[in-house]
Amino acid sequence: MTFTRKPQWLLIPLTTALGLLTACGSAPTTHYYTLTPPPAQMRAVSATPTPWVIDVQPVGVPEALDQPQIVIRQSDSSVLVLEQERWSGPLNQELRSALSAQLSRQLGTQDVAGLSLPTDRDVLRIKVQVRRFEAWPGERVDLTADWTLVQSSDTSRRVNCRTERTETAGAGYAGMVSAQQRLLSSLSQAIAATVSQWPQAQCPAG
């Protein structure tokens, strides 16, 4: 039995073709985003810390947005789920973490969510329900949120408010998420302004 050795030049196209197939079969890159801005972009710490501690409770989000993928608007009647653009954690947790970080900083206080409640300071419970959190990349992002403040030692003391904001979105998905971060910063400022007036608190105008 004899074997014929194929010339090396015949192997080159085959090697190249296999390389192209491997490249075509590689998984696309997934990008992850957070709604918590860097500390340098957060509002300065309050010069007069509030006497209250806060309890930022789980944030409610619309069911259509409650998934790992970022959801964007394509038109007035259609949305697109971005498989390769995702939140770094569940959206409701991203929202709560962003609000907690900014409220704690702005008010100069502690978020005691998940901890034993202090006995020497009263607690203000903060409940946020996001109604709209819609994005048009390169155009704008919209936020509508209802929120409630309740004093733990006297639940009859409460205030119910609504905040509606719009931000211009920069180019690309990163620019869009930056605009969403600014929306949450604006929401946290509205909540902080009300907390700082407690117990004579009223909803902020606008």
N, C-alpha and C positions, 0 to 999 in steps of 0.2 A: 504494500500500500504506500502511495506517495502523497505528500502534502505540498501544496503550492503556497508559498508565502506571498501575500498581497503587497504590492508596493506601498510605501509609507504615504505617498501623496493621496492614495485612495482613502486613508484613514482620517485625513484632515477635515474633509467636509462632514463626516460622521461625528467627529468630536465637536465641531462647531454647532451642528444641529442639536446635539444633546445639551450643550451649554445653553442654547436659546430656549429649549424646552424647560430646562431647570429654572431659568430666569422668569419665564412666563408663568410657571407654576408656583412661584413664591407668593406668600400671603402678603396682602397690602398692609402698610403700616397703620396702626391704630393710634390716634392721638387722644390724650386724656387732659381734661381741663378741671379747674377748681373755681368756685365762686368766691373764695376767700382771697382778698387782695394781699399783696406783700405789706408788711407793717409800715414801710415808708409811705405807702399810699393811703393809709388809714388816717382818719381825723385825729388830731392831737388829744392826749389824755386830758380829762377835765381838771381844771385848777382847783375846783371845789368838789371833791367826791361826794356822791349822793349817800345819804345815811342808809339807803336800802340795799339789800342784795337782790339779785334777779334770778328768776328761774325761767329760762327760755325753753319752752316746751316744744315737742315735735311739731314741725311745720307741715300743714296740709297742702297738698298739691293736686291739680287736676289729674284724673286718671290717665288721660292721654299723654301726659308728660312724665308720668311716674315710671320711667324705665332708664336703663343705663345709657342708651343712645340719646344724643341731642336731637331734639325735634325742632324743625324750622318751618316757617310758613313759605309756601310757594305762591299762593294767591289768597284771595278772600275765602276760598272754599276748599283748598287742598294743603296738605302738609307733607313734609318729607322727613323720614327717619334716617339719620346719618349713621350708618353702621361703623364707620371708621373714626367718628368724632364722638367721644364719650365723656361723661362726667367721671371724675376720679372716685366717686362713691355714689350711693343712691341719691337722687336729686333732693329728696326731702332732708337728708342729712347734710348735703352740701349747703342748702339754704339755712338750716339751723346753725351750722358751724360758722357760716359767714356772719349771720346776725349776732350770734353769741360773741364772737371775737370783737366785732365793732362796737356793740353795746357795752361790753365790759370795759373797753378802752375809753369810749366817749364819756361814760358815767363814772369812771374810776372806781368800779366795784367788781364783784365776783359773780359769775354765773354758777349757781349751786345745783344745777340740774344733775340728777343722779347721785347727789351727795346728801348726807344728813343735814336737815335744816338747822341753821344756827338758832340758839336760844336767846341771844343778846341783840339780834337785829331782825327787823321784819323783812318779809320776802314779798316782792312783787312778781307775780306769775305773768309771763308774756306768752300769749297764744296767737300765732299768725296762721291765717288761712289764705294761701295764694289762689286767686281766682283766675288771673291771666298772667302768663309769663311767655310771651310770644316774641319771635325774632324773625326779622327779615335781613339776612346778611348783607352788609354794605349799605343798608338803609336805616333801620331803626329797630329798637326793642321796646316792648310795652310791658308794664307791670301794674296789676291791680291786686291789692291785698287788703283783707279785713283783719284787724288785730284788736285784741282785748288785753287790758291790764286789770288784774285782780289782786287785792291785798290779802295775803294768806290769813292774817289774824282777824280780818273782817271782810268776808266775801261780799257783803253788800256794797262795799266800796269798789266800784269797777268803772271802767270807761271803755266804750266800743267805738272804734274809729275805722276809717277807710283811707287808703293812700293809693293814688293813681299817678303814675309817672311814665314818661317817655324819654328815651335817650337815643341820640344819633349813633348808629353802629359804624365802626370803621371797616376797612376792607378785610375780607377773609374771616374765618371762624374765630381766630384769636381776637380780632378787633370786635367781633360780635360779643364774645364772652367778656371782654373788658367793659363794654357798655352795660352788660348785665351786672357786672360787679358794681358799677357806678349806681345802677338802679337800687341795688341792695344797700349801698352806702346811704343813699338818699332816704330809703325806708328806715334804716337804723337811726338816722338823725331825727326823723319825725317822731319815732318812738322815744328816743332819748330825751327830746325836748318835753314830751309829756311826762315821762318819769321824773324829770328834774323839778316839775311843778307839783308833784304829789304831796299831799292829798287834794290840793285845789287844782287838779289837772283837768284840762280840756283838750279836745282833739285839735291838732294844728290846722290852720287854714290851708286849703289847697291840697 
